[in-house]
Amino acid sequence: MKYFAFKVMAEEAGLIDAYPRGSPTDWKFERSISLAKEFPLGGEVSFSDSYPDDQNLYDFQPNLMSDLLVSGKARKVIESLGVSNAEWLPVTVKNHQGHVVGPDYAFLNLQGTEDAIDMGRSKYELNHIFKDQVGLIENLVLQPKSISPNAKFFRCSTYRRLILVRDDILTAFEDAGLTGFRTYDAEGWDGVEL
């Protein structure tokens, strides 16, 4: 198996800068815990007023929270691939004028983590606040034997902000024409996002 660092990015995207009103505290979204009971029903997110000219909509919509906000199309693909750790937190996406442009979006809250990073061989700096978490990666080394064979799209236990995708799942995303993301070979990745 080969794994890739998965990053949401796209040009001139309508950037989302906040979770819906009444959402759980921001830090909970990186904990890989269930948030369905705390997440507001009928939640809405909007394009940021700080970027008034950026209005493009993608299957993986860029957002300042560094989270996975996915279209209905992306959700169907992910569900068809048997990604069993997916929790869906539905939202409606509105543009700068308050018009609905994405009626079937959802935050994909990946549950659980994988012990994917070889902490002894990787080069990194720890997070200044969460001392058990990587804050900056300079050379990523994986330990594939510690990754469950069922893990397809997941967060890393010692670097929860990092999402890895398995090669077959990435191929399915590309074959389906999903947009709004970029990937990097995880093994040896230096943390740079171009």
Backbone bond lengths (Angstrom), bond angles and torsions (degrees), N, CA, C in turn:
res aa  C-N    CA-C-N  psi(-1)  N-CA   C-N-CA  omega(-1)  CA-C   N-CA-C  phi
1 M - - - 1.455 - - 1.531 109.57 -
2 K 1.298 114.83 144.90 1.457 121.26 175.37 1.527 107.09 -120.17
3 Y 1.332 115.90 145.38 1.460 121.04 -177.75 1.522 110.25 -124.17
4 F 1.335 114.26 151.40 1.453 121.47 -179.04 1.527 110.16 -129.19
5 A 1.339 115.74 142.01 1.464 120.81 171.06 1.521 106.18 -72.44
6 F 1.328 116.68 130.04 1.462 122.80 -174.57 1.520 109.10 -108.69
7 K 1.330 116.71 119.93 1.462 121.82 -178.75 1.522 109.98 -126.10
8 V 1.334 115.42 133.46 1.460 120.89 177.59 1.523 107.92 -85.92
9 M 1.329 115.90 120.50 1.462 120.92 177.37 1.519 109.46 -161.90
10 A 1.325 115.38 144.35 1.454 120.72 -179.46 1.527 109.05 -163.05
11 E 1.312 116.01 156.60 1.463 121.05 -177.55 1.524 111.82 -81.44
12 E 1.330 113.76 138.28 1.467 122.48 175.30 1.523 112.61 49.79
13 A 1.325 115.13 36.28 1.466 120.37 179.28 1.520 110.34 -76.43
14 G 1.315 115.85 143.51 1.454 120.82 171.28 1.518 107.46 -66.42
15 L 1.303 116.33 98.21 1.460 122.14 -172.28 1.523 111.09 -74.58
16 I 1.316 116.29 129.11 1.468 122.13 177.43 1.519 107.01 -92.36
17 D 1.345 117.43 131.04 1.463 118.93 -175.61 1.526 114.73 -116.17
18 A 1.335 117.74 5.51 1.472 119.34 179.28 1.525 110.21 -159.79
19 Y 1.323 114.99 151.47 1.461 121.02 172.45 1.531 108.39 -73.13
20 P 1.326 118.57 165.89 1.459 120.11 178.20 1.534 111.74 -60.23
21 R 1.309 116.14 151.89 1.464 121.75 176.15 1.524 108.90 -56.97
22 G 1.328 116.37 134.89 1.461 120.95 179.73 1.518 114.26 88.41
23 S 1.346 117.49 6.21 1.469 121.67 179.51 1.524 110.92 -73.40
24 P 1.325 116.35 161.38 1.464 119.74 172.94 1.529 110.30 -59.32
25 T 1.316 116.72 162.76 1.456 122.59 177.16 1.521 109.80 -54.93
26 D 1.335 116.81 141.74 1.465 122.21 -174.98 1.523 114.07 -50.31
27 W 1.326 117.94 -43.97 1.465 120.37 -174.43 1.528 112.82 -62.57
28 K 1.329 117.11 -23.26 1.464 119.55 -179.64 1.528 112.50 -66.53
29 F 1.338 116.66 -25.13 1.459 120.45 -178.44 1.530 112.43 -69.03
30 E 1.314 118.25 -18.17 1.459 121.52 178.41 1.525 112.40 -97.58
31 R 1.303 118.25 1.19 1.461 121.50 -174.65 1.523 114.14 -87.71
32 S 1.315 117.76 -7.93 1.471 122.18 -179.67 1.521 112.22 61.48
33 I 1.326 114.99 36.45 1.463 121.75 178.02 1.529 109.00 -115.47
34 S 1.313 116.66 158.38 1.458 120.34 -179.96 1.530 110.65 -66.37
35 L 1.331 115.16 133.78 1.467 121.38 179.10 1.528 111.77 -122.65
36 A 1.329 116.67 4.23 1.467 120.86 -173.98 1.530 112.70 -57.11
37 K 1.334 117.88 -39.35 1.470 120.43 -178.39 1.522 112.60 -72.29
38 E 1.339 117.21 -23.78 1.460 121.37 -178.65 1.519 113.14 -95.32
39 F 1.338 117.19 -17.10 1.462 121.19 -173.22 1.532 110.05 -79.61
40 P 1.336 118.05 135.51 1.473 120.42 -176.63 1.526 113.55 -69.15
41 L 1.312 116.26 134.71 1.462 120.97 173.30 1.518 108.57 -69.56
42 G 1.310 116.63 141.67 1.463 120.08 178.74 1.513 112.84 70.51
43 G 1.334 117.43 27.03 1.458 121.48 -178.64 1.520 112.65 -63.16
44 E 1.335 115.08 147.14 1.460 121.29 178.93 1.523 109.72 -128.81
45 V 1.338 115.74 142.77 1.457 122.02 172.07 1.524 107.40 -127.57
46 S 1.333 116.02 156.15 1.464 120.33 -176.52 1.516 111.61 -134.12
47 F 1.329 115.03 154.24 1.458 120.09 173.47 1.520 108.43 -60.65
48 S 1.304 116.71 142.01 1.458 122.67 -177.43 1.527 111.79 -70.05
49 D 1.322 115.71 134.10 1.470 121.07 175.81 1.523 111.27 -67.59
50 S 1.310 117.53 -17.75 1.469 121.31 179.21 1.526 111.75 -71.11
51 Y 1.333 116.68 -16.10 1.467 121.92 179.77 1.532 108.96 -128.97
52 P 1.326 117.21 68.80 1.474 120.77 -171.65 1.525 115.24 -66.09
53 D 1.331 118.04 -22.23 1.466 120.25 -177.66 1.528 113.36 -90.46
54 D 1.330 116.95 -11.49 1.460 121.21 -176.62 1.528 109.82 -93.86
55 Q 1.351 114.98 113.30 1.464 118.62 -173.22 1.525 114.53 -134.77
56 N 1.314 117.64 8.68 1.460 119.56 -177.69 1.528 111.07 -74.66
57 L 1.315 114.55 143.51 1.463 122.15 179.88 1.528 108.09 -110.58
58 Y 1.336 116.19 136.69 1.459 122.30 -177.66 1.520 110.39 -128.87
59 D 1.333 116.01 168.22 1.466 120.09 177.75 1.522 111.47 -69.34
60 F 1.321 116.90 -33.90 1.461 122.68 170.08 1.520 104.74 -114.40
61 Q 1.337 116.96 105.04 1.456 121.10 -171.49 1.530 111.09 -87.56
62 P 1.344 117.12 122.87 1.459 120.21 178.21 1.522 112.14 -58.06
63 N 1.328 114.33 143.28 1.464 120.18 179.25 1.515 109.46 -152.96
64 L 1.314 115.73 153.34 1.463 121.08 -177.34 1.516 112.49 -71.82
65 M 1.309 118.20 -12.45 1.462 121.10 -179.25 1.531 111.65 -84.93
66 S 1.326 117.35 -3.91 1.469 122.42 -178.29 1.525 111.15 56.77
67 D 1.308 115.89 40.57 1.455 121.21 -179.03 1.526 109.38 -113.25
68 L 1.310 116.86 173.29 1.459 121.78 178.90 1.525 109.47 -95.87
69 L 1.320 116.27 107.13 1.459 123.01 174.84 1.517 105.73 -110.55
70 V 1.341 117.36 112.14 1.458 120.48 -169.55 1.527 112.74 -120.49
71 S 1.319 113.77 151.92 1.467 121.46 178.87 1.523 110.48 -76.80
72 G 1.313 115.02 167.64 1.459 120.35 174.87 1.519 111.62 -60.22
73 K 1.334 116.81 -36.63 1.463 120.95 178.00 1.527 110.50 -62.35
74 A 1.334 116.70 -47.33 1.470 120.58 179.46 1.524 110.49 -63.38
75 R 1.325 116.26 -38.63 1.466 119.25 179.93 1.525 110.69 -61.59
76 K 1.323 117.24 -43.73 1.471 120.50 179.18 1.516 111.37 -61.13
77 V 1.338 116.78 -40.93 1.466 120.31 179.17 1.524 109.66 -64.36
78 I 1.324 116.85 -47.64 1.468 121.27 -178.03 1.526 110.56 -62.22
79 E 1.320 116.93 -43.32 1.464 120.03 178.11 1.527 111.38 -63.76
80 S 1.331 117.34 -37.87 1.469 120.64 -179.10 1.534 111.79 -67.74
81 L 1.334 116.82 -20.59 1.461 121.48 -178.47 1.523 112.67 -90.57
82 G 1.322 116.06 1.03 1.462 119.83 177.04 1.519 114.39 69.58
83 V 1.330 116.00 35.01 1.467 119.70 175.50 1.524 106.23 -74.63
84 S 1.320 116.11 98.64 1.463 121.81 -169.54 1.524 114.79 -80.62
85 N 1.334 118.32 -10.67 1.467 121.13 -178.80 1.527 112.26 -98.71
86 A 1.329 117.20 20.04 1.464 122.00 -177.26 1.533 111.51 -90.61
87 E 1.319 115.37 126.77 1.460 121.47 170.60 1.527 106.28 -116.23
88 W 1.321 116.41 129.85 1.460 121.66 -174.70 1.523 110.37 -104.39
89 L 1.336 115.79 128.10 1.462 122.83 179.13 1.527 106.95 -118.73
90 P 1.346 117.63 92.42 1.470 122.07 -171.17 1.531 114.07 -65.80
91 V 1.339 114.10 141.62 1.464 121.69 175.65 1.525 108.90 -144.07
92 T 1.318 114.36 163.25 1.453 122.77 171.05 1.524 106.78 -107.72
93 V 1.333 116.82 135.38 1.464 121.00 178.64 1.524 108.93 -100.59
94 K 1.343 115.19 129.30 1.464 121.12 177.98 1.523 109.97 -115.51
95 N 1.333 115.07 151.90 1.461 119.47 177.66 1.531 110.60 -84.57
96 H 1.320 116.91 -171.78 1.462 121.56 -177.45 1.534 112.77 -63.26
97 Q 1.314 116.47 -26.91 1.465 120.49 -179.12 1.530 112.73 -90.27
98 G 1.320 116.96 1.00 1.459 120.75 178.73 1.515 114.54 87.31
99 H 1.338 117.76 9.57 1.458 121.52 178.17 1.528 110.18 -87.47
100 V 1.323 116.73 140.83 1.462 121.31 178.66 1.526 109.56 -69.88
101 V 1.341 115.76 122.65 1.465 121.18 177.43 1.528 111.14 -117.07
102 G 1.318 116.22 -16.12 1.459 121.50 178.77 1.515 110.19 -138.66
103 P 1.338 118.20 86.00 1.464 120.73 -174.54 1.533 114.37 -74.59
104 D 1.331 117.12 -16.89 1.469 119.53 -171.15 1.528 113.11 -124.01
105 Y 1.311 117.60 40.67 1.467 121.48 178.81 1.525 110.34 -91.98
106 A 1.332 115.00 164.73 1.462 120.68 176.96 1.521 109.04 -157.09
107 F 1.306 115.68 147.06 1.462 119.55 168.75 1.516 106.48 -78.12
108 L 1.321 115.77 130.42 1.454 121.78 176.34 1.524 106.71 -94.02
109 N 1.319 115.92 106.80 1.456 122.43 -179.74 1.529 107.59 -97.35
110 L 1.324 115.89 99.51 1.465 120.62 -178.73 1.522 109.89 -71.66
111 Q 1.328 116.41 125.04 1.462 122.87 -176.73 1.523 110.77 -89.50
112 G 1.323 115.68 142.85 1.454 120.37 176.95 1.518 112.30 71.57
113 T 1.323 115.66 173.70 1.459 121.62 179.60 1.528 109.13 -139.75
114 E 1.303 115.37 167.80 1.460 122.28 176.50 1.520 109.21 -120.99
115 D 1.308 116.43 142.15 1.463 122.91 178.38 1.521 108.28 -82.39
116 A 1.341 115.77 63.56 1.463 122.29 -168.33 1.522 114.40 -86.27
117 I 1.330 118.18 -22.69 1.464 121.11 -172.28 1.525 111.27 -95.60
118 D 1.322 114.97 129.91 1.461 120.81 173.70 1.525 106.54 -80.92
119 M 1.326 116.42 99.00 1.461 121.68 -174.58 1.532 111.60 -70.08
120 G 1.309 117.82 -23.01 1.457 120.66 179.25 1.515 113.47 -77.69
121 R 1.321 116.86 -27.92 1.466 120.89 -176.35 1.524 113.66 -107.65
122 S 1.321 117.78 -18.87 1.465 120.60 178.00 1.532 109.56 -74.97
123 K 1.332 115.26 156.30 1.466 120.48 175.03 1.521 106.71 -111.58
124 Y 1.341 116.38 125.01 1.464 120.57 -172.74 1.527 110.71 -160.55
125 E 1.330 114.49 170.95 1.462 122.27 170.63 1.518 106.60 -120.88
126 L 1.317 116.17 139.94 1.458 120.17 178.27 1.519 110.48 -75.06
127 N 1.320 115.18 153.83 1.454 122.23 174.74 1.527 108.53 -64.56
128 H 1.325 116.52 138.34 1.464 120.77 -177.06 1.525 112.55 -70.34
129 I 1.313 117.19 -25.38 1.471 120.28 -178.02 1.527 110.41 -99.35
130 F 1.330 116.78 -50.45 1.462 121.50 -179.31 1.525 108.18 -99.58
131 K 1.312 116.42 94.13 1.464 122.82 -171.70 1.529 114.04 -66.85
132 D 1.338 117.63 -12.23 1.457 120.38 177.34 1.531 111.84 -94.14
133 Q 1.341 116.38 5.23 1.456 121.60 -176.62 1.532 111.47 -120.64
134 V 1.333 115.11 143.69 1.453 120.86 173.54 1.525 107.79 -70.34
135 G 1.320 116.61 136.93 1.460 121.05 175.99 1.516 111.89 -102.94
136 L 1.340 115.97 -32.64 1.459 121.75 -177.33 1.520 108.50 -147.29
137 I 1.311 115.98 128.03 1.468 120.29 179.20 1.523 108.94 -103.31
138 E 1.316 116.66 137.59 1.462 121.37 178.09 1.522 111.62 -116.31
139 N 1.320 116.95 -27.88 1.463 121.85 174.30 1.527 107.48 -155.15
140 L 1.320 115.71 107.45 1.458 121.32 -176.21 1.526 110.54 -87.58
141 V 1.330 115.56 126.30 1.457 121.77 174.65 1.525 106.84 -121.89
142 L 1.317 115.65 126.54 1.461 120.65 -178.44 1.521 111.24 -92.99
143 Q 1.326 114.89 158.95 1.466 121.27 170.39 1.531 106.59 -121.15
144 P 1.337 116.45 83.29 1.463 122.26 -173.25 1.519 114.97 -55.36
145 K 1.331 117.64 -31.11 1.467 119.71 -178.60 1.527 112.20 -67.72
146 S 1.326 116.63 -17.60 1.466 120.81 179.02 1.525 112.52 -91.08
147 I 1.329 116.74 -3.99 1.465 121.44 -179.63 1.526 108.31 -93.92
148 S 1.312 116.27 127.09 1.458 120.92 179.00 1.525 110.36 -58.69
149 P 1.340 118.38 139.29 1.465 120.04 176.80 1.527 112.47 -63.08
150 N 1.337 116.86 -17.54 1.468 121.02 178.36 1.522 112.67 -87.84
151 A 1.338 117.87 -7.83 1.469 121.67 -178.52 1.526 109.60 -76.21
152 K 1.315 115.60 118.28 1.456 120.45 -176.23 1.521 112.79 -114.43
153 F 1.330 116.39 -35.76 1.461 123.55 -173.84 1.523 103.78 -151.67
154 F 1.336 118.36 107.49 1.465 118.83 -165.79 1.525 112.95 -155.35
155 R 1.341 114.10 164.30 1.458 122.48 173.24 1.530 108.72 -94.08
156 C 1.329 115.68 155.31 1.463 121.75 178.48 1.524 109.20 -93.70
157 S 1.325 117.14 138.83 1.471 120.90 -174.48 1.518 113.60 -62.85
158 T 1.330 118.56 -34.04 1.457 120.46 -178.62 1.529 112.82 -99.79
159 Y 1.330 116.14 4.11 1.470 120.97 178.14 1.524 106.71 -154.67
160 R 1.342 115.95 71.09 1.471 121.11 -171.89 1.523 113.59 -63.62
161 R 1.325 117.11 -19.31 1.466 118.86 177.49 1.523 111.65 -74.19
162 L 1.330 116.39 -15.30 1.457 121.31 179.74 1.526 110.10 -92.63
163 I 1.332 114.88 126.02 1.459 121.22 177.11 1.524 107.88 -110.72
164 L 1.326 115.37 130.00 1.463 120.91 177.32 1.521 109.61 -110.39
165 V 1.322 114.99 146.26 1.458 121.86 177.11 1.525 108.18 -125.50
166 R 1.333 115.38 137.27 1.455 121.31 179.01 1.526 109.71 -74.62
167 D 1.312 117.59 150.63 1.459 121.94 -174.09 1.528 114.09 -57.45
168 D 1.330 118.79 -39.58 1.467 119.77 -178.96 1.525 111.87 -68.83
169 I 1.320 116.24 -32.91 1.471 120.17 178.04 1.522 109.62 -71.35
170 L 1.329 116.35 -41.69 1.465 120.47 176.73 1.526 110.68 -59.51
171 T 1.319 116.99 -43.35 1.468 120.69 177.96 1.527 110.61 -59.59
172 A 1.324 117.37 -41.25 1.471 121.20 178.77 1.529 110.67 -65.17
173 F 1.332 117.53 -38.90 1.470 121.06 176.60 1.528 109.76 -60.87
174 E 1.321 116.08 -46.12 1.468 120.96 -178.94 1.522 110.69 -66.04
175 D 1.329 117.34 -43.08 1.471 121.16 179.61 1.527 111.60 -62.61
176 A 1.341 116.56 -31.72 1.466 120.88 179.41 1.527 111.77 -81.58
177 G 1.327 116.82 -6.85 1.465 120.25 178.78 1.521 113.63 75.45
178 L 1.330 117.22 25.71 1.471 119.57 179.45 1.527 109.91 -67.15
179 T 1.326 115.03 145.45 1.463 121.35 -174.20 1.529 111.23 -122.18
180 G 1.341 115.01 163.45 1.457 120.80 172.18 1.519 115.26 94.62
181 F 1.312 117.73 20.56 1.463 118.93 178.95 1.525 110.52 -143.81
182 R 1.309 113.25 163.35 1.463 121.64 175.10 1.519 107.62 -140.27
183 T 1.320 117.10 147.93 1.458 120.07 -179.87 1.524 110.59 -126.70
184 Y 1.330 114.13 158.99 1.458 122.39 178.86 1.522 107.73 -136.54
185 D 1.328 117.87 140.10 1.459 119.80 174.29 1.519 108.00 -52.36
186 A 1.327 116.90 123.32 1.455 120.16 -176.66 1.525 112.01 -67.74
187 E 1.306 116.55 -43.34 1.462 120.73 -178.66 1.527 109.82 -66.16
188 G 1.334 116.55 116.04 1.457 121.35 -179.82 1.516 114.79 85.85
189 W 1.345 117.68 2.01 1.475 120.58 -179.26 1.514 110.26 -61.09
190 D 1.340 115.45 138.03 1.461 120.90 -177.38 1.534 113.15 -99.18
191 G 1.312 117.20 8.83 1.454 120.92 177.94 1.509 114.93 82.59
192 V 1.328 117.38 -3.05 1.461 120.95 -178.72 1.524 109.55 -81.95
193 E 1.336 115.52 131.28 1.473 121.94 178.73 1.517 108.02 -112.28
194 L 1.330 116.27 108.56 1.465 121.15 -179.48 1.508 111.43 -101.48
